[in-house]
């Protein structure tokens, strides 16, 4: 039996980015790290688990970033 720590959020879920998880900085390329924005709202585009569960988020300004689940919170 497999237990998922972070159940995948559905595409279209509104989230707000919180703070960077600096412990995982080494998991990101400089280019990927630079695309991330903090304290902004956006919508989940998709999730993937190539290096652990991550979410692609479409920011309100139209840009995109990829985030660890600990770096986003669902906005009701």
Secondary structure by P-SEA (a helix, b strand, c coil): ccccccccccccbbbbbccccccccccccaaaaaaccccbbbbbccccccccccccccccccbbbbbccccccccc
